[in-house]
């Protein structure tokens, strides 16, 4: 049979407040109206939903069962109404964003002006750091992350992808030779980021090895400079090394062992609905990040993100 909605809101309000008077105040209607609609609902169901005395109102066994079943239905209806209403609302307010330093400077920062022009009621607080920021503790709305995502309660939207590669200067390779396999890296000086574990692909599987060298730094820019000066092999995102590869300052090695593309993600807290300002920012990122360029010109390092 078709659902019977009449009196349901009044019933739930009385059940939650334990009082017809308080329910009437909450709903901004008269006590008589609340009582009449609950009585109509009881007549329709053919059961008593409340024990009524001059001092208190309590649920009957049937009323308790009906309340437990109906409460999530009404919550879902309220949520649906709010979702539709907010989808029509103009995005406004502050969006707090965090991203890796170099990626943020090169790809996120150039999007700020067109986004803020398109959404004049929105403001952005962009924090660039290679540290993994806790979104809940810092009140961050969106975090840009690259690579494998650990299990969490956060929601993730894939924005694009990047590749992994290893490179060195022609001078370094002329002096030390070019490694012909990942195992040969143990005989070379490697420029290490914040993670000394480099990844490569062999026989269709992603494998890991530990590298070492004279320089360790969590700055991709510093590692790039060191590589160009012949201090060792580096594993860096291509948006660091693209120009150096193009002009011959660096040479890619171990091309047969490149790992598959890493994902570029926008993470945001889970919830029943997304604020219009955050939804607008996520949609803008997905529409404007140059994913094809990221895929074809990215060679990533674990630790230079």
VMD Tcl script that draws the C-alpha trace (Angstrom):
set ca {
  {0.00 0.00 0.00}
  {1.04 3.62 -0.45}
  {2.91 5.22 2.50}
  {0.86 7.34 4.86}
  {2.77 10.53 5.69}
  {0.01 12.50 7.46}
  {0.77 12.88 11.16}
  {4.21 11.26 10.87}
  {6.16 14.43 11.58}
  {3.98 15.18 14.60}
  {4.31 11.62 15.89}
  {8.11 11.70 15.66}
  {8.27 15.09 17.37}
  {6.09 13.94 20.28}
  {8.15 10.76 20.60}
  {11.42 12.70 20.72}
  {10.20 15.37 23.16}
  {7.88 13.19 25.28}
  {5.30 15.96 25.19}
  {2.53 17.14 22.88}
  {3.11 20.72 24.06}
  {6.84 20.68 23.35}
  {6.21 19.05 19.98}
  {3.72 21.78 19.13}
  {6.23 24.47 20.09}
  {8.92 22.81 17.99}
  {6.66 22.51 14.95}
  {5.11 25.95 15.54}
  {1.54 24.65 15.46}
  {-1.14 24.25 18.13}
  {-1.30 21.38 20.61}
  {-4.76 20.56 19.27}
  {-3.34 20.16 15.75}
  {-0.61 17.84 16.98}
  {-3.08 15.74 18.97}
  {-5.55 15.53 16.07}
  {-2.90 14.44 13.54}
  {-1.40 11.82 15.85}
  {-4.89 10.46 16.56}
  {-5.54 10.31 12.81}
  {-2.30 8.35 12.33}
  {-3.25 5.93 15.13}
  {-6.66 5.40 13.54}
  {-5.03 4.68 10.18}
  {-2.58 2.17 11.70}
  {-5.18 0.66 14.02}
  {-2.89 0.82 17.08}
  {-2.16 3.12 20.00}
  {1.24 4.78 19.60}
  {1.38 6.54 22.99}
  {0.46 5.98 26.60}
  {-1.09 9.28 27.69}
  {-1.47 10.45 31.29}
  {-1.88 13.88 32.78}
  {1.81 13.85 33.75}
  {3.66 12.26 30.83}
  {3.50 10.75 27.38}
  {5.39 7.54 26.52}
  {5.55 5.23 23.55}
  {3.69 1.94 23.47}
  {5.53 -1.13 22.24}
  {4.00 -0.60 18.80}
  {4.84 3.08 18.98}
  {8.49 2.32 19.81}
  {8.75 -0.08 16.85}
  {7.11 2.43 14.52}
  {9.41 5.21 15.79}
  {12.59 3.19 15.22}
  {11.52 2.38 11.65}
  {10.28 5.86 10.74}
  {13.04 8.02 12.24}
  {15.70 7.21 9.58}
  {13.09 7.66 6.82}
  {12.33 11.20 7.92}
  {16.06 11.95 8.35}
  {16.65 10.77 4.78}
  {13.81 12.98 3.54}
  {15.23 16.01 5.32}
  {18.67 15.25 3.89}
  {17.25 14.93 0.38}
  {15.47 18.28 0.70}
  {18.64 19.96 1.97}
  {20.69 18.44 -0.84}
  {18.32 19.81 -3.47}
  {18.18 23.21 -1.77}
  {21.95 23.48 -1.41}
  {22.55 22.36 -4.98}
  {20.75 25.52 -6.05}
  {22.66 27.71 -3.59}
  {25.43 30.00 -4.79}
  {28.83 28.70 -3.56}
  {30.24 31.01 -0.91}
  {32.64 31.01 2.01}
  {36.21 29.90 2.73}
  {37.69 26.70 1.27}
  {40.83 25.46 3.05}
  {43.11 23.50 0.72}
  {46.45 21.75 1.18}
  {48.74 20.39 -1.55}
  {52.35 19.22 -2.05}
  {54.67 22.20 -2.48}
  {55.94 21.87 -6.04}
  {52.77 20.34 -7.44}
  {50.75 23.04 -5.73}
  {52.94 25.82 -7.11}
  {52.93 24.47 -10.64}
  {49.40 23.13 -11.05}
  {47.09 24.31 -8.25}
  {48.18 27.94 -7.85}
  {47.52 28.85 -11.53}
  {43.90 27.75 -11.08}
  {43.21 30.14 -8.21}
  {42.60 33.27 -10.28}
  {40.15 31.70 -12.76}
  {38.33 29.87 -9.96}
  {37.95 32.96 -7.77}
  {36.82 34.95 -10.81}
  {34.18 32.31 -11.59}
  {33.05 32.14 -7.93}
  {33.42 35.64 -6.45}
  {31.67 34.67 -3.19}
  {34.30 31.99 -2.43}
  {37.75 32.55 -0.92}
  {40.67 30.08 -0.82}
  {43.24 29.40 1.90}
  {45.95 27.35 0.14}
  {48.60 25.74 2.34}
  {51.51 24.10 0.49}
  {53.38 21.44 2.41}
  {54.86 18.01 1.80}
  {53.61 16.94 5.22}
  {50.40 14.91 5.32}
  {47.93 17.22 7.00}
  {45.13 15.79 9.14}
  {41.98 17.26 7.61}
  {39.86 16.94 10.75}
  {42.38 18.47 13.15}
  {43.18 21.42 10.87}
  {39.72 22.09 9.49}
  {41.01 21.48 5.96}
  {38.32 21.01 3.32}
  {40.37 19.47 0.50}
  {43.83 17.84 0.42}
  {45.65 17.05 -2.82}
  {47.52 13.76 -2.48}
  {49.64 11.78 -4.95}
  {50.20 8.04 -5.03}
  {48.73 5.20 -3.01}
  {46.00 6.17 -0.57}
  {45.85 4.40 2.78}
  {42.47 3.26 4.04}
  {40.63 6.07 5.80}
  {37.21 7.57 6.32}
  {38.01 10.30 3.79}
  {36.39 10.44 0.38}
  {38.64 10.63 -2.69}
  {38.12 12.12 -6.15}
  {40.66 11.14 -8.82}
  {41.93 14.24 -10.63}
  {44.59 12.72 -12.85}
  {47.76 10.66 -12.77}
  {51.54 10.85 -13.11}
  {54.33 8.44 -13.96}
  {57.65 7.45 -12.30}
  {61.17 7.74 -13.80}
  {64.86 7.88 -12.82}
  {67.39 10.29 -14.34}
  {70.94 11.63 -14.05}
  {73.19 14.16 -15.77}
  {75.19 13.14 -18.88}
  {78.37 13.88 -16.93}
  {77.45 11.52 -14.11}
  {76.56 8.75 -16.56}
  {79.79 9.27 -18.52}
  {81.80 8.83 -15.33}
  {79.85 6.10 -13.56}
  {78.00 4.39 -16.37}
  {74.26 3.92 -16.82}
  {72.53 1.30 -14.62}
  {71.12 -1.54 -16.68}
  {68.81 -2.87 -13.94}
  {67.38 -1.69 -10.60}
  {69.84 -3.94 -8.74}
  {72.68 -1.92 -10.26}
  {71.54 1.14 -8.28}
  {73.40 -0.27 -5.27}
  {76.65 0.58 -7.09}
  {75.54 4.15 -7.76}
  {75.11 7.31 -5.75}
  {71.41 8.03 -5.38}
  {69.87 11.34 -4.38}
  {67.33 10.43 -1.72}
  {64.07 12.20 -0.95}
  {62.08 11.85 2.25}
  {61.70 8.14 1.45}
  {64.74 5.99 0.64}
  {62.53 3.31 -0.94}
  {62.30 3.60 -4.73}
  {59.72 1.70 -6.73}
  {60.11 -0.02 -10.07}
  {58.16 -2.50 -12.17}
  {59.43 -5.92 -13.14}
  {57.51 -8.87 -14.61}
  {54.29 -6.93 -14.22}
  {54.75 -6.36 -10.47}
  {55.65 -3.26 -8.48}
  {58.84 -3.85 -6.49}
  {60.76 -1.78 -3.95}
  {64.44 -1.30 -3.26}
  {66.38 0.80 -0.77}
  {68.77 3.40 -2.17}
  {71.45 5.51 -0.54}
  {73.82 8.33 -1.35}
  {75.61 11.44 -0.11}
  {72.56 13.68 -0.21}
  {69.12 13.29 1.32}
  {66.56 16.10 1.08}
  {62.76 16.40 1.14}
  {62.88 19.14 -1.53}
  {62.43 18.04 -5.12}
  {63.95 21.32 -6.32}
  {67.14 20.66 -4.33}
  {67.37 17.11 -5.67}
  {66.87 18.38 -9.21}
  {69.72 20.86 -8.82}
  {71.98 18.16 -7.38}
  {71.17 15.80 -10.25}
  {71.93 18.47 -12.85}
  {75.28 19.07 -11.17}
  {76.19 15.40 -11.52}
  {75.92 14.39 -7.86}
  {73.93 11.23 -8.55}
  {70.77 9.57 -9.82}
  {67.40 11.04 -8.86}
  {63.84 9.78 -9.03}
  {61.68 12.86 -9.48}
  {58.24 13.87 -10.81}
  {58.49 15.00 -14.41}
  {57.11 18.42 -13.57}
  {60.45 18.91 -11.81}
  {62.65 17.57 -14.60}
  {60.75 18.11 -17.86}
  {62.80 21.10 -18.99}
  {66.11 19.47 -17.98}
  {65.25 16.31 -19.92}
  {64.25 18.35 -22.96}
  {67.46 20.42 -23.06}
  {69.76 17.50 -22.29}
  {70.80 18.50 -18.76}
  {69.34 15.19 -17.55}
  {68.92 11.77 -19.16}
  {66.28 9.21 -18.22}
  {67.52 5.71 -17.31}
  {65.88 2.36 -16.53}
  {62.97 3.20 -18.82}
  {61.98 -0.47 -19.04}
  {61.31 -0.49 -15.30}
  {58.95 2.48 -15.02}
  {56.04 1.86 -12.68}
  {52.46 2.47 -13.75}
  {50.98 5.90 -13.31}
  {50.25 7.11 -9.80}
  {46.89 8.67 -9.03}
  {46.48 12.34 -8.19}
  {43.62 12.68 -5.72}
  {41.50 15.28 -3.99}
  {40.59 14.05 -0.50}
  {37.78 15.54 1.55}
  {35.93 14.57 4.74}
  {33.04 12.18 4.34}
  {29.59 13.39 5.20}
  {26.00 13.17 4.12}
  {26.29 16.15 1.80}
  {28.98 18.32 0.28}
  {28.97 22.06 0.76}
  {28.45 23.98 -2.51}
  {31.78 25.83 -2.12}
  {33.71 22.54 -1.80}
  {31.75 20.86 -4.58}
  {32.52 23.80 -6.88}
  {36.26 23.62 -6.10}
  {36.41 19.85 -6.68}
  {34.57 20.15 -9.98}
  {36.83 22.99 -11.07}
  {39.96 20.96 -10.29}
  {38.67 17.96 -12.21}
  {37.79 20.11 -15.23}
  {40.96 22.21 -15.36}
  {43.91 20.10 -14.22}
  {45.85 19.12 -17.38}
  {45.55 15.36 -16.88}
  {46.95 14.47 -20.30}
  {50.05 16.55 -19.62}
  {50.42 14.99 -16.18}
  {50.21 11.47 -17.60}
  {52.60 11.98 -20.50}
  {55.15 14.10 -18.71}
  {55.39 12.83 -15.16}
  {58.11 10.69 -13.64}
  {57.61 10.54 -9.92}
  {59.68 10.18 -6.81}
  {58.52 8.78 -3.53}
  {59.37 11.61 -1.19}
  {59.42 14.58 -3.57}
  {55.74 15.36 -3.66}
}
mol new
graphics top color blue
foreach p $ca { graphics top sphere $p radius 0.5 }
foreach p [lrange $ca 0 end-1] q [lrange $ca 1 end] { graphics top cylinder $p $q radius 0.2 }
display resetview
